[in-house]
Amino acid sequence: MRIYATLVYLFLYFPIALIVGFSFNAGKYAMDWQGFSLAWYSKAFSNPLILQALITSLIIAGMTALLSAIIGTMTALGLERVTGRTRTIFDALIYISIMVPGIVIGISTLIAFVTLFNMVNPLLLSLWNIKIEMGIWTVIAAHVLFNLAVVCLLVRARLTGMDRSLVEASEDLYATPMGTFRQVVLPLLMPSILAGFLLSFTFSFEDFIITFFVAGPNVTLPIYVFSSIRRGVTPEINAVGTVVLLSSLLLLVIAQVILQRSEKIAVAKS
């Protein structure tokens, strides 16, 4: 079983290791090792097209993470007060939004946006000479549709393990509902909200499938990489992929550490 597990891990991670390793290649070709060099990293991040795609991806990921954290937290708090069959239905909708393949979300959101634009644009053109088209905001909306479910599940898991006596004590001390939420509930939920924010940022930043359908003329970093490798893989693309990989891993590790620490604190208090 150890040999089998080792072979499985090699199959999963060896191609990734090749990308990271050959991103330091001094040669012009991706798989032709000519010595160690950092020149491709310098060339990649002095490329204005890559920098523009990176800025676009950061804007989309940042707004997606912020909106997902806010809406997902509000959804979790609302569902906590729902019981019975209604809660079961909403739980099923939350899980379905996570399990649905990205290509289905991309196609469905594309159809929804096109239908909406066809209905709204004639009115906007006649009144204010404005036309809504695909762009950054359509990508953000599509990403939020998926990521708010992730935040909702994380916050709900924290709500389930939260000590209710703290909320009751706050109410006994004549705190207002908003005061209880701001001074008691929100600080207890903050680790889960922050972890959900980081995960949403990571998922949005590296997403290609959904973004490809609803990005319009905008180019994100994953779309740029996909377009570039159609002309051949170069060490420059390997360098970009390595940076994206390491950044995503770093954010995932930070989110995991935050969740583990919040669980330890909850166990210690209980």
Secondary structure, DSSP 8 states (H G I E B T S, - for coil): -HHHHHHHHHHHHHHHHHHHHHTTB-SSSTT----B--HHHHHHTT-HHHHHHHHHHHHHHHHHHHHHHHHHHHHHHHHHT--HHHHHHHHHHHHHHHHS-HHHHHHHHHHHHHHHHHHHHHHHHHHH-----SSHHHHHHHHHHHHHHHHHHHHHHHHHTS-HHHHHHHHHTT--HHHHIIIIIHHHHHHHHHHHHHHHHHHHHH--HHHHHH-TT---HHHHHHHHHTT---HHHHHHHHHHHHHHHHHHHHHHHHHHHHHHHHHHH-
